[in-house]
């Protein structure tokens, strides 16, 4: 991706490791000139909508065969939007 794209990184974390990965991805993409929002999907916090961004990265960790419930909820609510632009799921 080139130029000043708006990038959303939504993550779920259990022990903090995925948060570190998401922040590192955000710093790296930001160095390329993109505007990057890194937001945790968690109860009580409403992450931005995927449709408001040029690209979306979703990062989550798997515990006992499942991603974080709040991350799954966000993905279901935004499942159509990420397909319209560059997207990635990191786990």
C-alpha positions as a Markdown table, in Angstrom:
| # | Residue | x | y | z |
|---|---|---|---|---|
| 1 | Unk | 0.0 | 0.0 | 0.0 |
| 2 | Unk | 1.4 | 3.4 | -0.9 |
| 3 | Unk | 0.4 | 6.9 | 0.0 |
| 4 | Unk | -1.5 | 8.2 | 3.0 |
| 5 | Unk | -4.0 | 5.4 | 3.4 |
| 6 | Unk | -6.2 | 5.2 | 6.5 |
| 7 | Unk | -5.5 | 1.8 | 8.2 |
| 8 | Unk | -7.4 | 0.2 | 11.0 |
| 9 | Unk | -5.8 | -2.4 | 13.2 |
| 10 | Unk | -8.4 | -4.1 | 15.5 |
| 11 | Unk | -7.0 | -6.7 | 17.9 |
| 12 | Unk | -8.0 | -9.0 | 20.7 |
| 13 | Unk | -5.5 | -10.1 | 23.3 |
| 14 | Unk | -5.5 | -12.4 | 26.2 |
| 15 | Unk | -2.1 | -11.9 | 27.8 |
| 16 | Unk | -0.9 | -8.8 | 25.9 |
| 17 | Unk | 1.2 | -10.4 | 23.2 |
| 18 | Unk | -1.2 | -9.6 | 20.4 |
| 19 | Unk | -1.4 | -6.0 | 21.6 |
| 20 | Unk | 2.4 | -5.8 | 21.2 |
| 21 | Unk | 2.2 | -7.2 | 17.6 |
| 22 | Unk | -0.7 | -4.8 | 16.7 |
| 23 | Unk | 1.2 | -1.8 | 18.0 |
| 24 | Unk | 4.4 | -2.9 | 16.1 |
| 25 | Unk | 2.4 | -3.3 | 12.9 |
| 26 | Unk | 0.9 | 0.2 | 13.5 |
| 27 | Unk | 4.3 | 1.8 | 14.0 |
| 28 | Unk | 5.6 | 0.1 | 10.8 |
| 29 | Unk | 2.7 | 1.1 | 8.7 |
| 30 | Unk | 2.8 | 4.7 | 10.1 |
| 31 | Unk | 6.4 | 5.1 | 8.9 |
| 32 | Unk | 5.2 | 4.6 | 5.4 |
| 33 | Unk | 2.9 | 7.6 | 5.6 |
| 34 | Unk | -0.3 | 5.8 | 6.5 |
| 35 | Unk | -2.7 | 7.1 | 9.2 |
| 36 | Unk | -3.1 | 4.1 | 11.5 |
| 37 | Unk | -5.6 | 3.6 | 14.3 |
| 38 | Unk | -4.8 | 0.6 | 16.6 |
| 39 | Unk | -7.8 | -0.3 | 18.7 |
| 40 | Unk | -8.5 | -3.2 | 21.0 |
| 41 | Unk | -11.9 | -4.9 | 20.6 |
| 42 | Unk | -13.1 | -5.3 | 24.2 |
| 43 | Unk | -16.3 | -5.1 | 26.1 |
| 44 | Unk | -17.3 | -1.5 | 26.7 |
| 45 | Unk | -15.1 | -0.1 | 23.9 |
| 46 | Unk | -16.6 | 0.3 | 20.4 |
| 47 | Unk | -13.9 | 0.0 | 17.7 |
| 48 | Unk | -14.4 | 2.1 | 14.6 |
| 49 | Unk | -16.2 | 0.7 | 11.6 |
| 50 | Unk | -14.1 | -1.0 | 8.9 |
| 51 | Unk | -15.9 | 0.8 | 6.2 |
| 52 | Unk | -14.3 | 4.1 | 7.3 |
| 53 | Unk | -10.8 | 2.9 | 6.4 |
| 54 | Unk | -8.9 | 2.1 | 3.3 |
| 55 | Unk | -7.4 | -1.1 | 4.8 |
| 56 | Unk | -8.1 | -3.3 | 7.8 |
| 57 | Unk | -5.9 | -5.7 | 9.8 |
| 58 | Unk | -7.5 | -7.9 | 12.4 |
| 59 | Unk | -5.2 | -9.5 | 15.0 |
| 60 | Unk | -6.2 | -12.1 | 17.5 |
| 61 | Unk | -4.8 | -14.9 | 19.6 |
| 62 | Unk | -6.4 | -18.4 | 19.8 |
| 63 | Unk | -7.1 | -19.7 | 23.3 |
| 64 | Unk | -8.8 | -23.1 | 23.6 |
| 65 | Unk | -9.7 | -23.0 | 20.0 |
| 66 | Unk | -11.4 | -19.6 | 20.0 |
| 67 | Unk | -10.5 | -16.0 | 19.4 |
| 68 | Unk | -11.5 | -13.3 | 21.9 |
| 69 | Unk | -15.3 | -13.0 | 22.0 |
| 70 | Unk | -15.3 | -9.2 | 21.5 |
| 71 | Unk | -13.0 | -9.6 | 18.5 |
| 72 | Unk | -15.3 | -12.2 | 17.0 |
| 73 | Unk | -18.3 | -9.9 | 17.6 |
| 74 | Unk | -16.5 | -7.0 | 15.8 |
| 75 | Unk | -15.5 | -9.2 | 12.8 |
| 76 | Unk | -19.1 | -10.4 | 12.4 |
| 77 | Unk | -20.5 | -6.9 | 12.5 |
| 78 | Unk | -17.9 | -5.7 | 9.9 |
| 79 | Unk | -17.5 | -8.8 | 7.8 |
| 80 | Unk | -18.6 | -7.2 | 4.5 |
| 81 | Unk | -16.5 | -4.0 | 4.7 |
| 82 | Unk | -12.9 | -5.5 | 4.9 |
| 83 | Unk | -13.5 | -7.4 | 1.6 |
| 84 | Unk | -13.7 | -4.1 | -0.3 |
| 85 | Unk | -10.1 | -3.1 | 0.3 |
| 86 | Unk | -6.8 | -4.6 | 1.4 |
| 87 | Unk | -7.2 | -6.7 | 4.6 |
| 88 | Unk | -5.4 | -9.3 | 6.6 |
| 89 | Unk | -6.1 | -11.5 | 9.6 |
| 90 | Unk | -3.1 | -12.1 | 11.9 |
| 91 | Unk | -3.2 | -14.8 | 14.5 |
